[in-house]
Amino acid sequence: MERDVMEYDVVIVGAGASGLSAAIRLMQLNKENNSSLSVCVIEKGSEVGAHILSGAVLEPRSLNELIPDWREKNAPLNTPATEDSFLFLTENKSFKFPITPPQMHNKGNYIISLGNLCRWLAQEAESLGVDIIPGFAAAQVLYHDDGSVKGVVTGDMGVNKEGEPTSHFTAGTEIHAQQTIFAEGCRGSLTKTLFERFNLRQGVDPQTYGIGIKELWEVEPAKHKAGTIMHTIGWPLDTQTYGGSFLYHLENNQVAIGFVVGLDYQNPYLSPYEEFQRYKTHPAIRPLFEGGRRLAYGARALSEGGLQSIPKLTFQGGLLIGDTAGFLNVPKVKGTHTAMKSGMIAAEAVFAHLHQAKAGKEASDYRNRLEQSWLWEELHSVRNIRPSFQWGLWSGLCYSAVDTYLLRGRAPWTFHHHEDYAALRKASECRKIIYPKPDGKISFDRLSSVFISNTNHEENQPCHLQLKDPRIPIETNLALYDAPEQRYCPAGVYEIVQENESSPRLQINAQNCVHCKTCDIKDPSQNINWTVPEGGGGPNYPNM
């Protein structure tokens, strides 16, 4: 098949905070050094920001470094943080911790829409000469004959469910580059293949993940307090399940509310989506949203492994940045400033590498530059907090207090992580969880939630959720775990259906997929492979 070819010095896969920061920093270095590197960013969403979802409270440290005059340039940081609270919930009561953990102090931070920040960063990048191409999904990594990365190819458009070209067929485009920067976000579909090809995870802990589910509401003006930040732990989760909530008051009477569940949970009957809906009915939470209006919904996995799960970051022809590598600071519940910093450092490493004679194809100085930065120091100091919760909520809280206040992150040991999917117990060993029916006012069903995520996929295309073995969903997952994919998916993609006397079968409603990647992570048989659908498909998040 003949494909068009585009040539750049650097191609960046993903227009999130890390990818756009890398692009901007490269162009700044171009200007400072009177150089002429060409840079391209490709983005699978229909527009920059369409697939971006985060809480989010931004620590502006990296933005201050990257674009010091961001205020004059009207960056969308409109709501300074004014008040922090940290609560423990029981089923009917709430208890405010007398001391908010220092990692959760938000003085000087801003409550933002990360999608809007990325849209603004994209404008900055384009003004510097970066080519940004949304609506095109990088579907495959290209390699030179010597095995080094050559670039990527975007997915074909206009292919039907049987894999055959339709009258609307357009072949994907090859994008070649001297260096390819992968900024795909959590559980990147191309990054997974790079892990295997270059053995990038050898000698490091497995990545551990959470699923974050978020809604954006407009509440009654009398209940709105711009700048207010609240986090909770406890109910509705049990003490063996890691997770908690966030609640952020933005501008214009809008409130972002979300819930994160660690994907190392054990009970196959647990539904992160239903836990979130139940959480909103708590007496300390529900009154804020009564009389309000739900505006948007979305979900996304996040990398929680921290320092000990960071893979080898460079290889011949490319490198990894942002959440695709795993730079989230879990105790802070923040990853944007670290993702941006990783992109900036990567840009500096790549720029120096491409201007060094006989440097080879691997920008190997990237890791060293990271280790010399405040980013590495920050992640090192909190490396033991997330894994300490493997012993349960109370043990994790006690250890975290000791690590934070007494050891100050300098413990002479490092705790380790395990594979999330392996933590799932058999259904026969666990109690069923009966969730209340949604009331349509505060709590909602999945399909009405997917509707307001503006998710859309061309229906006549190959299913992007691929089963390695089509027998496993029934013979293993249903038989042993009561088909947990029906519950861990926050979009109703997976259904077990049984018509008349026929045998049960797994139905995949791929058009519902919000690209959270949870299925790829939590499937107990690791039988689901999330791949990119046709470019431009998926959610279209407004102000998320």
C-alpha positions as CSV (number, residue, x, y, z in Angstrom):
1,M,0.0,0.0,0.0
2,E,1.3,3.4,-1.0
3,R,1.3,5.9,1.9
4,D,2.1,9.6,2.0
5,V,5.2,10.4,4.0
6,M,5.9,13.4,6.2
7,E,9.4,14.2,7.4
8,Y,10.3,16.0,10.7
9,D,13.2,16.2,13.0
10,V,11.0,15.4,16.0
11,V,7.5,13.9,16.1
12,I,5.6,13.9,19.4
13,V,2.7,11.4,19.8
14,G,0.1,13.0,22.0
15,A,-1.0,16.6,22.6
16,G,-1.3,16.4,26.3
17,A,0.6,18.6,28.8
18,S,3.9,16.7,28.5
19,G,3.9,16.5,24.7
20,L,3.0,20.2,24.2
21,S,5.5,21.2,26.8
22,A,8.2,19.3,24.9
23,A,7.2,20.9,21.7
24,I,7.3,24.4,23.1
25,R,10.6,23.9,24.8
26,L,12.1,22.5,21.5
27,M,11.0,25.6,19.6
28,Q,12.3,27.9,22.4
29,L,15.7,26.2,22.1
30,N,15.5,26.6,18.3
31,K,15.1,30.3,18.7
32,E,17.8,30.6,21.4
33,N,20.3,28.7,19.3
34,N,19.3,30.0,15.9
35,S,18.5,26.4,14.9
36,S,15.7,25.1,12.6
37,L,14.5,21.8,14.0
38,S,11.1,20.9,12.6
39,V,8.5,19.6,15.2
40,C,5.2,17.9,14.7
41,V,2.6,16.8,17.3
42,I,-0.1,14.3,16.4
43,E,-3.2,13.8,18.5
44,K,-5.9,11.1,18.3
45,G,-8.7,13.3,19.7
46,S,-10.8,15.3,17.3
47,E,-9.2,18.5,18.7
48,V,-6.5,19.2,21.3
49,G,-8.1,18.7,24.7
50,A,-10.9,16.4,23.5
51,H,-9.4,13.4,25.3
52,I,-7.8,15.3,28.2
53,L,-9.3,14.6,31.6
54,S,-7.9,15.4,35.0
55,G,-9.1,16.8,38.4
56,A,-7.3,19.2,38.2
57,V,-5.3,21.3,40.6
58,L,-2.2,22.7,38.9
59,E,1.0,23.4,40.7
60,P,2.4,26.1,38.4
61,R,6.1,25.4,38.9
62,S,6.7,23.9,35.5
63,L,4.6,26.5,33.7
64,N,6.5,29.3,35.5
65,E,9.7,27.8,34.0
66,L,8.3,27.1,30.5
67,I,6.3,30.3,30.0
68,P,7.2,32.9,32.7
69,D,4.8,35.4,31.3
70,W,1.8,33.1,31.2
71,R,-0.4,35.6,33.1
72,E,0.2,38.3,30.4
73,K,-0.6,35.7,27.8
74,N,-4.0,34.8,29.5
75,A,-3.3,31.2,30.4
76,P,-6.6,29.7,31.7
77,L,-5.5,29.7,35.3
78,N,-8.5,31.6,36.7
79,T,-9.2,30.1,40.1
80,P,-6.5,30.3,42.8
81,A,-6.8,27.6,45.5
82,T,-8.1,29.2,48.7
83,E,-9.0,26.5,51.1
84,D,-8.0,22.8,51.7
85,S,-9.8,20.2,53.7
86,F,-9.2,16.4,54.1
87,L,-12.1,14.3,55.3
88,F,-12.7,10.7,56.4
89,L,-16.1,9.4,55.6
90,T,-18.2,6.7,57.2
91,E,-21.5,5.8,55.7
92,N,-23.4,8.6,57.4
93,K,-20.8,10.9,58.9
94,S,-17.7,12.8,58.0
95,F,-14.6,13.7,60.1
96,K,-12.2,16.4,59.2
97,F,-8.6,15.5,59.7
98,P,-7.1,18.2,62.1
99,I,-3.9,18.3,59.9
100,T,-4.0,18.3,56.1
101,P,-1.0,16.3,54.8
102,P,1.7,18.7,53.5
103,Q,1.5,17.1,50.0
104,M,-2.1,18.3,49.8
105,H,-1.4,22.0,50.7
106,N,-2.5,24.0,47.7
107,K,-1.5,27.5,48.5
108,G,-0.2,29.1,45.3
109,N,-1.9,26.4,43.1
110,Y,-4.8,26.8,40.7
111,I,-8.0,24.8,40.0
112,I,-8.1,24.4,36.3
113,S,-9.5,22.5,33.3
114,L,-6.5,20.6,32.0
115,G,-8.2,20.3,28.6
116,N,-8.4,24.1,28.4
117,L,-4.8,24.5,29.5
118,C,-3.7,22.1,26.7
119,R,-5.7,24.0,24.2
120,W,-3.9,27.2,25.3
121,L,-0.5,25.4,25.2
122,A,-1.3,24.2,21.7
123,Q,-1.8,27.8,20.6
124,E,1.5,28.7,22.2
125,A,3.2,25.8,20.4
126,E,1.7,26.7,17.0
127,S,2.8,30.4,17.4
128,L,6.3,29.1,17.7
129,G,6.1,27.0,14.5
130,V,5.0,23.6,15.8
131,D,2.7,21.6,13.4
132,I,-0.2,20.1,15.4
133,I,-2.3,17.5,13.7
134,P,-5.4,16.5,15.6
135,G,-7.8,13.7,14.6
136,F,-5.1,11.3,13.5
137,A,-4.2,8.4,15.7
138,A,-0.7,6.9,15.7
139,A,-1.5,3.3,15.1
140,Q,1.9,1.7,14.7
141,V,5.6,2.3,15.3
142,L,7.8,2.3,12.3
143,Y,11.4,0.9,12.5
144,H,14.5,1.2,10.5
145,D,16.3,-1.9,9.3
146,D,18.7,-1.6,12.2
147,G,15.8,-1.8,14.6
148,S,15.7,1.8,15.7
149,V,12.5,3.8,15.7
150,K,11.8,5.6,12.4
151,G,8.5,7.3,13.4
152,V,4.9,6.3,13.4
153,V,2.1,5.7,10.9
154,T,-1.4,7.0,11.5
155,G,-4.4,4.7,11.2
156,D,-6.2,4.1,8.0
157,M,-9.6,5.8,7.7
158,G,-12.7,4.4,6.1
159,V,-12.1,0.7,6.9
160,N,-15.2,-1.4,7.7
161,K,-15.8,-3.9,10.5
162,E,-14.4,-6.7,8.3
163,G,-11.2,-4.8,7.7
164,E,-12.0,-4.0,4.1
165,P,-11.6,-0.5,2.5
166,T,-14.9,1.4,1.9
167,S,-15.5,4.1,-0.6
168,H,-14.3,6.6,2.1
169,F,-10.9,4.8,2.5
170,T,-7.8,6.9,3.1
171,A,-4.5,5.3,3.8
172,G,-2.6,6.3,7.0
173,T,0.3,8.7,6.7
174,E,3.9,7.7,7.7
175,I,5.5,10.4,9.8
176,H,9.3,9.9,9.9
177,A,11.6,11.7,12.5
178,Q,15.1,11.5,13.9
179,Q,13.5,11.3,17.3
180,T,10.0,10.2,18.3
181,I,8.7,11.3,21.7
182,F,5.9,9.2,23.0
183,A,3.5,11.2,25.2
184,E,0.4,9.0,24.9
185,G,-0.7,9.3,28.5
186,C,-1.4,6.4,30.8
187,R,-1.1,2.9,29.3
188,G,-0.2,4.1,25.8
189,S,-1.0,1.6,23.1
190,L,2.2,2.1,21.2
191,T,4.3,2.4,24.4
192,K,3.2,-1.1,25.4
193,T,4.8,-2.4,22.2
194,L,8.0,-0.4,22.9
195,F,8.2,-2.0,26.4
196,E,8.3,-5.4,24.8
197,R,10.5,-4.7,21.8
198,F,13.2,-2.8,23.8
199,N,12.7,-4.7,27.1
200,L,12.1,-1.3,28.9
201,R,10.6,-2.7,32.0
202,Q,13.4,-5.1,32.9
203,G,14.5,-4.6,36.5
204,V,11.7,-2.2,37.5
205,D,8.4,-2.7,39.4
206,P,5.2,-3.3,37.5
207,Q,3.2,-0.2,37.0
208,T,0.2,0.1,39.3
209,Y,-2.8,2.1,38.2
210,G,-6.0,3.8,39.4
211,I,-9.1,4.7,37.5
212,G,-10.3,8.3,37.9
213,I,-14.0,9.1,37.2
214,K,-15.0,12.7,37.0
215,E,-18.1,14.8,36.6
216,L,-18.4,18.6,36.1
217,W,-21.4,20.3,37.7
218,E,-23.0,23.7,37.8
219,V,-24.2,24.2,41.3
220,E,-26.5,26.8,42.9
221,P,-24.5,30.1,43.4
222,A,-25.1,30.2,47.1
223,K,-23.3,26.9,47.5
224,H,-20.3,27.7,45.4
225,K,-17.0,28.8,46.9
226,A,-14.4,29.4,44.2
227,G,-11.0,28.0,45.1
228,T,-12.3,25.5,47.7
229,I,-10.6,22.1,47.6
230,M,-11.8,18.9,49.4
231,H,-10.4,15.4,49.4
232,T,-11.9,12.4,51.1
233,I,-11.0,8.8,52.0
234,G,-13.0,6.0,53.5
235,W,-16.6,5.3,52.6
236,P,-17.9,3.9,50.3
237,L,-14.6,1.9,49.8
238,D,-13.6,-0.8,52.3
239,T,-10.3,-0.5,54.2
240,Q,-8.5,-2.9,51.9
241,T,-9.3,-0.9,48.7
242,Y,-7.1,2.1,47.9
243,G,-8.9,5.2,46.7
244,G,-10.7,8.5,47.5
245,S,-12.4,11.5,46.1
246,F,-11.7,15.1,45.0
247,L,-14.0,18.1,44.9
248,Y,-12.8,21.3,43.4
249,H,-14.8,24.6,43.0
250,L,-13.8,26.3,39.8
251,E,-15.1,29.6,38.4
252,N,-18.7,30.2,37.1
253,N,-20.4,28.2,39.8
254,Q,-18.8,25.0,38.4
255,V,-17.6,22.2,40.6
256,A,-15.4,19.2,39.5
257,I,-16.1,16.1,41.5
258,G,-14.3,12.8,41.0
259,F,-13.4,9.5,42.5
260,V,-10.3,7.4,42.1
261,V,-10.1,3.7,42.8
262,G,-6.8,1.8,42.8
263,L,-7.0,-1.0,40.2
264,D,-5.3,-3.4,42.6
265,Y,-8.7,-3.9,44.2
266,Q,-9.6,-7.5,45.1
267,N,-13.3,-8.0,44.9
268,P,-14.5,-8.7,41.3
269,Y,-18.0,-7.4,42.2
270,L,-16.6,-3.9,42.8
271,S,-17.6,-1.3,40.3
272,P,-15.6,1.9,40.4
273,Y,-18.4,3.7,38.6
274,E,-21.0,2.6,41.1
275,E,-18.8,3.5,44.0
276,F,-18.5,7.0,42.6
277,Q,-22.3,7.3,42.2
278,R,-22.8,6.0,45.7
279,Y,-20.2,8.5,47.1
280,K,-22.2,11.4,45.8
281,T,-25.2,10.4,48.0
282,H,-23.2,10.9,51.2
283,P,-24.8,13.5,53.6
284,A,-21.6,15.6,53.4
285,I,-21.6,15.6,49.6
286,R,-25.2,15.4,48.3
287,P,-26.4,18.8,49.5
288,L,-23.9,20.7,47.3
289,F,-25.3,19.1,44.1
290,E,-29.0,19.3,44.9
291,G,-30.6,21.7,42.6
292,G,-27.5,21.7,40.4
293,R,-27.0,20.5,36.9
294,R,-24.5,17.9,35.6
295,L,-22.5,19.2,32.6
296,A,-20.0,16.5,31.7
297,Y,-18.6,13.1,32.5
298,G,-15.4,11.2,31.8
299,A,-13.0,8.5,33.0
300,R,-9.3,7.9,32.7
301,A,-6.7,5.5,34.1
302,L,-3.7,7.0,35.9
303,S,-0.2,5.6,36.6
304,E,0.3,5.4,40.3
305,G,3.6,3.4,40.6
306,G,5.9,6.4,41.0
307,L,9.6,6.2,41.0
308,Q,10.1,2.5,41.3
309,S,7.8,1.8,38.3
310,I,9.5,4.2,35.9
311,P,10.8,2.1,33.0
312,K,13.9,2.7,30.9
313,L,13.0,5.9,29.2
314,T,15.1,6.0,26.0
315,F,15.8,3.6,23.1
316,Q,17.2,3.9,19.6
317,G,15.2,6.7,18.0
318,G,12.9,7.7,20.8
319,L,11.9,8.3,24.4
320,L,9.0,8.4,26.8
321,I,7.5,11.3,28.7
322,G,4.6,12.2,31.0
323,D,2.1,9.7,32.3
324,T,3.0,7.2,29.6
325,A,6.3,6.8,31.7
326,G,4.6,7.3,35.0
327,F,5.6,10.6,36.6
328,L,2.4,11.2,38.7
329,N,3.0,12.3,42.3
330,V,0.3,10.2,44.0
331,P,0.2,11.8,47.5
332,K,-0.1,15.2,45.9
333,V,-2.8,13.9,43.6
334,K,-1.0,15.9,40.9
335,G,0.8,14.9,37.7
336,T,0.5,17.9,35.4
337,H,3.5,19.8,36.7
338,T,5.7,16.6,36.6
339,A,4.5,15.6,33.2
340,M,5.3,19.1,31.9
341,K,8.7,19.0,33.5
342,S,9.5,15.6,31.9
343,G,8.6,17.0,28.5
344,M,10.8,20.0,29.0
345,I,13.8,17.9,30.1
346,A,13.2,15.5,27.2
347,A,13.2,18.4,24.8
348,E,16.5,19.7,26.1
349,A,18.0,16.2,25.9
350,V,16.8,15.7,22.4
351,F,17.9,19.1,21.2
352,A,21.4,18.6,22.6
353,H,21.5,15.0,21.1
354,L,20.5,16.1,17.6
355,H,23.2,18.8,17.6
356,Q,25.9,16.5,18.8
357,A,28.1,14.9,16.1
358,K,28.2,11.1,16.0
359,A,25.8,10.9,18.9
360,G,24.0,7.7,17.7
361,K,20.3,7.3,17.8
362,E,19.5,7.2,21.5
363,A,19.2,10.4,23.6
364,S,20.5,8.5,26.6
365,D,21.3,11.7,28.6
366,Y,17.5,12.2,29.2
367,R,17.5,10.0,32.3
368,N,20.6,11.7,33.8
369,R,19.0,15.1,33.3
370,L,15.8,13.9,35.0
371,E,17.8,12.5,38.0
372,Q,19.4,15.9,38.4
373,S,16.1,17.8,38.5
374,W,13.6,18.7,41.2
375,L,11.2,16.2,39.5
376,W,13.2,13.2,40.5
377,E,13.8,14.5,44.0
378,E,10.0,15.0,44.4
379,L,9.1,11.5,43.3
380,H,11.9,9.9,45.4
381,S,10.6,11.6,48.6
382,V,7.1,10.1,48.2
383,R,8.0,6.7,46.7
384,N,6.9,4.6,49.6
385,I,3.5,6.2,50.3
386,R,1.3,4.6,47.7
387,P,2.7,1.0,48.1
388,S,2.3,1.3,51.9
389,F,-1.5,1.0,51.4
390,Q,-1.1,-2.6,50.3
391,W,-1.5,-3.4,54.0
392,G,-4.8,-1.5,54.2
393,L,-6.1,2.0,54.9
394,W,-5.0,2.4,58.5
395,S,-1.6,0.9,58.1
396,G,-1.0,3.0,55.0
397,L,-2.1,6.2,56.8
398,C,0.1,5.5,59.8
399,Y,3.1,4.7,57.6
400,S,2.5,7.7,55.5
401,A,2.6,10.0,58.5
402,V,5.8,8.4,59.7
403,D,7.4,8.7,56.3
404,T,6.3,12.3,55.8
405,Y,6.8,13.9,59.2
406,L,9.6,11.7,60.8
407,L,11.6,10.2,57.9
408,R,10.8,13.1,55.5
409,G,10.9,10.8,52.5
410,R,14.5,9.6,53.3
411,A,13.7,6.1,54.4
412,P,16.6,3.7,53.6
413,W,14.2,1.3,52.0
414,T,11.8,1.2,49.1
415,F,8.5,-0.6,49.0
416,H,7.4,-2.4,45.8
417,H,4.3,-2.9,43.6
418,H,2.5,-5.8,42.2
419,E,0.5,-6.4,39.0
420,D,-3.0,-5.0,39.4
421,Y,-4.8,-7.7,37.5
422,A,-3.2,-10.4,39.7
423,A,-4.8,-8.9,42.8
424,L,-8.3,-9.9,41.7
425,R,-9.8,-12.8,43.7
426,K,-12.3,-15.3,42.5
427,A,-15.9,-14.5,42.8
428,S,-16.5,-17.5,45.0
429,E,-14.2,-15.9,47.6
430,C,-15.9,-12.5,47.7
431,R,-19.2,-11.0,48.7
432,K,-21.5,-9.5,46.1
433,I,-22.0,-5.7,46.3
434,I,-25.5,-4.5,45.8
435,Y,-25.5,-1.0,44.5
436,P,-28.5,1.3,44.8
437,K,-30.4,2.3,41.7
438,P,-29.5,5.8,40.3
439,D,-32.0,8.5,41.2
440,G,-31.4,10.5,38.0
441,K,-30.7,13.6,40.1
442,I,-27.5,13.0,41.9
443,S,-26.6,9.5,40.7
444,F,-26.9,8.3,37.2
445,D,-26.6,5.2,35.0
446,R,-23.6,4.5,32.7
447,L,-25.3,5.2,29.4
448,S,-26.6,8.6,30.4
449,S,-23.1,9.4,31.6
450,V,-21.5,8.3,28.4
451,F,-24.0,10.5,26.5
452,I,-22.7,13.6,28.1
453,S,-19.1,12.6,27.5
454,N,-19.9,13.3,23.8
455,T,-18.3,10.0,22.9
456,N,-18.6,9.0,19.3
457,H,-17.0,6.4,17.1
458,E,-17.7,5.5,13.5
459,E,-19.7,2.3,14.0
460,N,-18.6,0.6,10.8
461,Q,-14.9,0.2,11.7
462,P,-12.8,-2.7,13.1
463,C,-13.3,-3.1,16.9
464,H,-10.4,-1.4,18.7
465,L,-10.9,-3.6,21.7
466,Q,-9.2,-6.9,20.7
467,L,-9.5,-10.2,22.4
468,K,-6.3,-12.3,22.2
469,D,-8.5,-15.5,22.8
470,P,-12.3,-15.1,22.3
471,R,-13.0,-18.1,24.5
472,I,-11.5,-16.6,27.7
473,P,-14.3,-14.1,28.5
474,I,-16.8,-17.0,29.1
475,E,-14.6,-20.0,30.0
476,T,-12.4,-18.1,32.4
477,N,-13.6,-14.6,33.3
478,L,-17.3,-15.4,33.6
479,A,-16.7,-18.9,35.2
480,L,-14.2,-17.7,37.8
481,Y,-14.7,-14.0,38.3
482,D,-18.4,-13.5,37.2
483,A,-17.2,-11.3,34.3
484,P,-15.7,-8.3,36.1
485,E,-15.4,-6.4,32.8
486,Q,-19.1,-5.7,33.2
487,R,-18.3,-3.7,36.3
488,Y,-14.8,-2.2,36.0
489,C,-15.6,-0.5,32.7
490,P,-17.1,2.9,33.4
491,A,-18.8,3.2,30.0
492,G,-20.9,0.0,29.6
493,V,-18.6,-1.4,26.9
494,Y,-18.7,-5.0,28.0
495,E,-21.9,-7.0,28.4
496,I,-22.6,-10.7,29.0
497,V,-25.7,-11.5,27.0
498,Q,-27.7,-14.7,26.8
499,E,-30.5,-15.0,24.3
500,N,-33.1,-17.7,24.7
501,E,-31.4,-21.1,25.2
502,S,-28.1,-20.0,23.7
503,S,-24.8,-20.0,25.6
504,P,-23.7,-16.7,27.1
505,R,-21.4,-14.5,25.1
506,L,-19.5,-11.3,25.6
507,Q,-20.8,-8.4,23.7
508,I,-18.4,-5.5,23.1
509,N,-20.1,-2.1,22.7
510,A,-16.9,-0.4,21.4
511,Q,-18.8,2.8,20.4
512,N,-19.3,3.5,24.1
513,C,-15.5,3.5,24.9
514,V,-14.2,6.7,26.6
515,H,-10.6,5.5,26.2
516,C,-9.9,5.1,29.9
517,K,-7.8,1.9,29.3
518,T,-9.1,0.2,32.4
519,C,-9.9,-3.0,30.5
520,D,-6.4,-3.3,29.2
521,I,-5.1,-3.0,32.8
522,K,-7.6,-4.9,35.0
523,D,-8.7,-7.9,32.8
524,P,-7.7,-10.9,35.0
525,S,-6.5,-12.9,32.0
526,Q,-4.8,-10.0,30.3
527,N,-6.8,-10.9,27.3
528,I,-8.0,-7.5,26.2
529,N,-5.7,-5.4,24.0
530,W,-6.8,-1.7,23.7
531,T,-5.7,-0.3,20.4
532,V,-6.5,3.0,18.8
533,P,-9.8,3.4,16.9
534,E,-10.1,5.6,13.8
535,G,-8.7,9.0,14.5
536,G,-11.1,11.6,15.9
537,G,-13.2,9.0,17.7
538,G,-13.8,8.7,21.4
539,P,-14.9,11.4,23.9
540,N,-15.0,15.1,23.2
541,Y,-14.6,16.6,26.7
542,P,-15.6,20.2,27.2
543,N,-13.9,22.1,30.0
544,M,-12.6,18.9,31.6
